[in-house]
Amino acid sequence: MNALSLFSLLPAPMRKKKIEFSSHTGNLALMRSCVRNFLDGYPFSEKERLLMVLGVDEACTNIIRYAYRLRDDQLIALSMEGLRKCVRMRLRDYGEQVAPQEMKGRSHDMIKPGGLGLYLIRNAFDEVDYLLKRRGTELVLTKNLEQKNEQKIVRTLLGSRIL
């Protein structure tokens, strides 16, 4: 058995979790805690975890601000799933749509408050997809599990002669 076939036999943490909450900013702390807890057990650095949590928080803030125009009684659904090669977060709202090409953050080297949310989201995740629905938007945030982590596991197994 070679290292690649051995890796395909290793169990991957396949988990799913879904939370729904109203668009009140007071719910964001609980949402951040849920995301942090979900990410436990995945091989992300502390910096990657922090950026992912902040990215989801920023996306929720944008939903509250732009899709729901600061209404605090609207539904936000967050689905989190751990797949074999990535972690995927899906944020669903039922508010006003903004075409992705119209979403413009400011230059990240400009010194002034605000406007860095999209930059933060795009840097926290490997893929950021906006899916316009009949009503509202689904934001799909994907963070790949690093190839180096897969290689590290295989090297560890090879080094201990499990093969």
C-alpha positions, 0 to 999 in steps of 0.5 A: 500500500502506498502513502496516497492510498493510506491517506485516503483511508484516514478518517476525515473530520466530517461534521455539519452544523447549522445555526439560525439567528436574527439579524440583531448585532447582539447575536454575533458573539454567539455566532463567533463562538459557534464558528470557533467551536466548529473549527476545533479539530481542524488543522488550521493555525490560530491565525487562520482560525481567527481570520475565518471567525472574523471573516464570517463575522464581517459577512454577517455584519454586511448582511445586517447593514446592506441586505437587511438595512439594519433591521434586527428581526430578519433571519440569517442562517449559517451552515458549516460543514467539514469536508474531506479537503475543505471547510465550507461556511454558507451564509444565507439571507433573504434581504436585498441583493447586491450584485457581486461586481458592485461590491467594492471595498477600498484599497487596503493600504488607504488609511481610514476607517471602514471598507476593509470587510471584503478584503478581510473575507477574501483573505480569510478564505480560499474561495468566496462565492456569492449565489443570488437566489430568488429571494436573498443571497447565499455566500459560500466561504471555503477554506481548503485544508492545506496539502502540507497537513496531508503530507505531514500525516503521511510522513508521520505514518511512513516514519513510524513504519505503519505502512 
